[in-house]
Amino acid sequence: MVSARVNELATAAYGLWLREDATLEEMRVGFDGMCPEPPADAAITEGTVGGVRGSWVSVPESGPTTILHFHAGGYLIGSPASHRDLAARIARAAGAHVFLADYRLAPENPFPAAWEDAIAAYRGMLADGVDPADLVVSGDSAGGGLALATLVAARDGGDALPAAGVLMSPWADLTLSGDSMSARESVDPLVSRAVLTGMAEGYLAGHDPADPRVSPFLAPLGGLPPLLVQVGSSEVLEDDAVRVVDGVLAAGGDATLQVGYEMVHVFQMFADRLPEAQRAVDRAGGFVRAHARATAAV
């Protein structure tokens, strides 16, 4: 179930543009427009990392830790503009600077464009001298899947791994095989199999959805840095989060699952109006502080 207040909040935010007849441009404008502005003390600067453009978000509490974040949007919508408030809240909770990567979107740029940009941004961080012990990779929804795919690619490519990863409602299975796809569809006010199918088709452009680069829960999940995975109990993607954590633990790794009771998909984006969302962001920040070397030593 979804509580009435959360359902009302989510419906008001998404209802005007998340429609079956909405054009792609309407969805892109609507998504960016529904998100709150960042706080007045947040510094937003444009930058490029590894050839990938994006926005740096810092707050007075930002310290030596760097977070590379990949935004939500089903690989079709979303941008650094849509995530500046969330990034500022993460930066404050974690004592970090956040880089919101403006990875290429489908259908104009289908797979592997987003995946290539994510890897380029990660390797660009290392090339720019960011200490991997002070680096965290994070993402929400499709960006959460992209963050996990980046960690897998870095491991397989022999790159230095970051201190940790944070995944918020990760879309890690584009085959849509999780049991919650059906079990939670009647209570999920935002996401459905139909919505995800359309987004997957736009991103994949005929590519195999079982490719671990697009469905990283299918990749071997051993040898990754510690992961924090957050998800709502009332979303169709709950099983993506659960199976990622199960896969890491089964491979002998370190992963923590945090489930927001009666919360919706990427509920952290409502932290300006939802106390549970801010608490989830604070827990994510605490996780980063515990694992990034610079903040763990404080």
C-alpha positions as CSV (number, residue, x, y, z in Angstrom):
1,M,0.0,0.0,0.0
2,V,0.9,3.7,-0.4
3,S,-0.2,6.1,2.3
4,A,-2.7,8.7,1.2
5,R,-0.3,11.6,1.7
6,V,2.5,10.0,-0.3
7,N,0.1,9.0,-3.1
8,E,-1.3,12.6,-3.2
9,L,2.2,14.0,-3.3
10,A,3.4,11.7,-6.0
11,T,0.3,12.1,-8.1
12,A,0.5,15.9,-7.9
13,A,4.2,15.9,-8.9
14,Y,4.0,13.4,-11.8
15,G,0.3,13.5,-12.8
16,L,0.6,16.4,-15.3
17,W,3.2,14.9,-17.5
18,L,3.6,11.2,-16.8
19,R,0.7,10.3,-19.2
20,E,0.4,7.7,-21.9
21,D,-0.3,10.5,-24.5
22,A,2.6,12.8,-23.3
23,T,5.3,13.5,-25.9
24,L,8.9,12.9,-25.0
25,E,9.5,16.7,-24.8
26,E,6.6,17.1,-22.5
27,M,8.0,14.5,-20.2
28,R,11.4,16.0,-20.2
29,V,10.1,19.5,-19.4
30,G,7.7,18.1,-16.9
31,F,10.2,16.1,-15.0
32,D,12.7,18.9,-14.8
33,G,9.9,21.3,-13.8
34,M,8.5,19.2,-11.0
35,C,11.7,19.2,-9.0
36,P,12.4,21.8,-6.4
37,E,15.1,24.3,-6.7
38,P,18.3,23.7,-4.8
39,P,18.8,25.6,-1.5
40,A,20.1,29.1,-1.6
41,D,23.5,28.1,-0.1
42,A,24.2,25.4,-2.8
43,A,26.8,26.3,-5.4
44,I,26.0,25.0,-8.9
45,T,28.8,25.1,-11.5
46,E,29.0,23.5,-14.9
47,G,31.9,21.2,-15.6
48,T,33.2,18.3,-17.7
49,V,34.6,15.1,-16.4
50,G,36.1,12.5,-18.8
51,G,34.5,14.4,-21.7
52,V,31.0,14.2,-20.1
53,R,29.3,17.4,-19.2
54,G,27.5,17.9,-16.0
55,S,26.9,20.0,-12.9
56,W,29.0,20.2,-9.7
57,V,26.8,20.7,-6.6
58,S,28.4,21.9,-3.4
59,V,27.2,23.2,-0.1
60,P,29.1,24.7,2.9
61,E,29.3,21.3,4.5
62,S,31.1,19.8,1.4
63,G,34.5,18.3,2.2
64,P,37.1,16.2,0.3
65,T,34.7,13.4,-0.7
66,T,33.4,13.3,-4.3
67,I,30.2,11.6,-5.4
68,L,29.5,10.8,-9.0
69,H,25.8,10.6,-9.4
70,F,23.7,9.4,-12.3
71,H,20.1,10.8,-12.5
72,A,16.8,9.0,-12.9
73,G,14.6,9.1,-16.0
74,G,14.4,5.7,-17.7
75,Y,17.3,6.7,-19.9
76,L,14.9,9.0,-21.8
77,I,14.4,12.0,-19.5
78,G,16.0,13.7,-16.6
79,S,19.0,15.9,-16.4
80,P,21.3,17.6,-13.8
81,A,18.6,20.3,-13.6
82,S,16.1,17.8,-12.3
83,H,18.4,16.6,-9.5
84,R,20.1,19.7,-8.2
85,D,18.0,19.7,-4.9
86,L,18.6,16.0,-4.3
87,A,22.3,16.4,-5.1
88,A,22.5,19.3,-2.6
89,R,20.8,17.2,0.1
90,I,23.1,14.3,-0.6
91,A,26.1,16.6,-0.5
92,R,25.1,18.1,2.8
93,A,24.4,14.7,4.4
94,A,27.6,13.2,3.1
95,G,29.9,16.1,3.4
96,A,30.7,15.8,-0.2
97,H,30.8,17.5,-3.6
98,V,28.4,15.9,-6.1
99,F,28.9,15.7,-9.9
100,L,25.6,15.2,-11.7
101,A,26.7,13.6,-15.0
102,D,24.7,14.8,-18.0
103,Y,24.9,11.4,-19.8
104,R,23.4,11.1,-23.3
105,L,19.7,10.2,-23.5
106,A,17.8,7.9,-25.7
107,P,16.1,7.5,-28.1
108,E,18.4,10.0,-29.8
109,N,21.4,8.2,-28.3
110,P,20.4,4.6,-27.5
111,F,22.6,2.0,-25.7
112,P,25.5,2.0,-25.3
113,A,25.7,5.8,-25.2
114,A,24.7,6.2,-21.5
115,W,26.9,3.3,-20.4
116,E,29.9,4.7,-22.3
117,D,29.3,8.1,-20.8
118,A,29.1,6.7,-17.3
119,I,32.4,4.8,-17.6
120,A,34.0,7.8,-19.2
121,A,32.9,10.0,-16.3
122,Y,34.2,7.5,-13.7
123,R,37.5,7.1,-15.4
124,G,37.7,10.9,-15.8
125,M,37.4,11.3,-12.1
126,L,40.4,9.0,-11.6
127,A,42.3,10.8,-14.4
128,D,41.6,14.1,-12.7
129,G,43.3,12.9,-9.6
130,V,40.3,12.1,-7.4
131,D,41.4,9.5,-4.9
132,P,39.2,6.4,-5.3
133,A,39.2,6.1,-1.5
134,D,37.4,9.4,-1.4
135,L,35.1,8.7,-4.3
136,V,31.5,7.3,-4.3
137,V,29.3,6.3,-7.2
138,S,25.6,6.7,-6.8
139,G,22.4,6.9,-8.8
140,D,18.6,6.7,-8.7
141,S,16.2,4.6,-10.8
142,A,17.8,4.2,-14.2
143,G,20.8,6.1,-12.8
144,G,21.0,3.5,-10.1
145,G,21.3,0.7,-12.6
146,L,23.9,2.8,-14.5
147,A,25.8,3.3,-11.3
148,L,25.9,-0.5,-10.7
149,A,26.9,-1.1,-14.3
150,T,29.7,1.4,-13.8
151,L,31.0,-0.4,-10.8
152,V,30.9,-3.7,-12.6
153,A,32.7,-2.3,-15.6
154,A,35.4,-0.7,-13.4
155,R,36.0,-4.0,-11.6
156,D,36.2,-5.9,-14.9
157,G,38.4,-3.3,-16.5
158,G,40.9,-3.3,-13.7
159,D,40.2,0.3,-12.7
160,A,40.6,1.4,-9.1
161,L,37.3,1.0,-7.3
162,P,35.6,3.7,-5.4
163,A,35.0,3.6,-1.6
164,A,31.3,2.7,-1.9
165,G,28.2,2.8,-4.0
166,V,24.7,4.2,-3.2
167,L,21.7,3.0,-5.3
168,M,18.2,4.5,-4.8
169,S,15.4,2.5,-6.3
170,P,17.8,1.1,-8.9
171,W,16.4,-0.1,-12.3
172,A,18.8,-3.0,-12.6
173,D,16.7,-5.4,-14.7
174,L,15.5,-4.3,-18.1
175,T,14.1,-7.8,-18.7
176,L,11.4,-6.8,-16.1
177,S,11.5,-10.2,-14.5
178,G,11.1,-9.3,-10.8
179,D,8.1,-10.6,-9.0
180,S,7.3,-7.1,-7.7
181,M,6.6,-6.1,-11.3
182,S,3.2,-7.8,-10.9
183,A,2.9,-7.9,-7.1
184,R,3.3,-4.2,-6.6
185,E,1.8,-2.8,-9.8
186,S,-1.6,-2.3,-8.2
187,V,-0.1,-0.1,-5.4
188,D,2.6,1.8,-7.4
189,P,1.2,5.2,-8.4
190,L,4.1,6.1,-10.6
191,V,5.7,3.2,-12.4
192,S,4.2,0.3,-14.3
193,R,5.4,-2.5,-16.6
194,A,4.0,-0.5,-19.5
195,V,6.0,2.6,-18.6
196,L,9.2,0.6,-18.1
197,T,8.6,-1.4,-21.3
198,G,8.4,1.8,-23.3
199,M,11.5,3.3,-21.7
200,A,13.5,0.1,-22.2
201,E,12.5,-0.1,-25.9
202,G,13.6,3.5,-26.4
203,Y,17.0,2.9,-24.7
204,L,17.7,-0.6,-26.1
205,A,16.7,0.0,-29.7
206,G,16.6,-3.7,-30.2
207,H,19.5,-4.6,-28.0
208,D,19.3,-7.6,-25.7
209,P,17.8,-6.5,-22.3
210,A,19.7,-9.4,-20.7
211,D,23.1,-7.9,-21.5
212,P,24.6,-7.3,-18.0
213,R,25.6,-3.8,-19.1
214,V,22.0,-2.8,-19.2
215,S,20.7,-5.3,-16.6
216,P,23.6,-5.3,-14.2
217,F,21.9,-7.5,-11.6
218,L,22.7,-10.3,-14.1
219,A,26.4,-9.7,-13.9
220,P,28.6,-11.4,-11.3
221,L,28.4,-9.1,-8.3
222,G,31.5,-10.2,-6.4
223,G,34.4,-7.9,-5.9
224,L,32.4,-4.6,-5.7
225,P,32.8,-1.9,-3.1
226,P,30.3,-1.8,-0.2
227,L,26.8,-0.9,-1.4
228,L,23.8,0.8,0.1
229,V,20.6,0.1,-1.7
230,Q,17.4,2.0,-0.9
231,V,13.9,1.2,-2.2
232,G,10.2,1.8,-1.4
233,S,8.0,-1.0,-0.4
234,S,5.3,0.2,-2.8
235,E,7.1,0.1,-6.1
236,V,7.3,-2.4,-8.9
237,L,11.1,-2.2,-8.8
238,E,11.4,-3.4,-5.2
239,D,12.7,-6.7,-6.4
240,D,15.5,-5.1,-8.5
241,A,16.9,-3.7,-5.2
242,V,16.4,-6.9,-3.3
243,R,18.0,-9.1,-6.0
244,V,21.0,-6.8,-6.3
245,V,21.7,-7.0,-2.5
246,D,21.1,-10.8,-2.6
247,G,23.5,-11.1,-5.4
248,V,26.3,-9.1,-3.7
249,L,25.8,-11.0,-0.4
250,A,25.8,-14.4,-2.2
251,A,29.1,-13.4,-3.8
252,G,30.6,-12.6,-0.4
253,G,30.3,-8.9,-0.7
254,D,29.0,-6.1,1.5
255,A,25.5,-4.7,0.7
256,T,22.9,-3.1,2.9
257,L,19.2,-2.9,1.9
258,Q,17.0,-0.1,3.3
259,V,13.2,-0.3,2.5
260,G,11.0,2.7,3.0
261,Y,7.7,1.5,4.3
262,E,4.8,2.6,2.0
263,M,7.3,4.7,0.0
264,V,7.2,5.2,-3.8
265,H,9.8,5.1,-6.5
266,V,12.8,7.4,-5.7
267,F,10.9,8.9,-2.8
268,Q,14.2,10.7,-1.8
269,M,13.3,13.3,-4.5
270,F,10.5,14.5,-2.2
271,A,12.8,15.3,0.6
272,D,11.6,18.9,0.7
273,R,8.1,17.7,1.7
274,L,8.5,14.2,3.0
275,P,10.4,13.6,6.3
276,E,10.9,9.9,5.5
277,A,12.7,10.9,2.3
278,Q,15.0,13.3,4.1
279,R,15.8,10.6,6.6
280,A,16.7,8.2,3.8
281,V,19.0,10.9,2.3
282,D,20.6,11.3,5.8
283,R,21.2,7.6,6.0
284,A,22.8,7.6,2.6
285,G,25.0,10.4,3.7
286,G,26.0,8.5,6.8
287,F,26.9,5.5,4.7
288,V,29.1,7.7,2.6
289,R,30.8,9.2,5.6
290,A,31.4,5.8,7.1
291,H,33.1,4.5,3.9
292,A,34.9,7.4,2.3
293,R,38.3,7.7,3.8
294,A,38.3,11.5,4.2
295,T,35.1,11.6,6.1
296,A,35.5,8.3,7.9
297,A,38.6,9.7,9.6
298,V,36.8,12.7,10.9
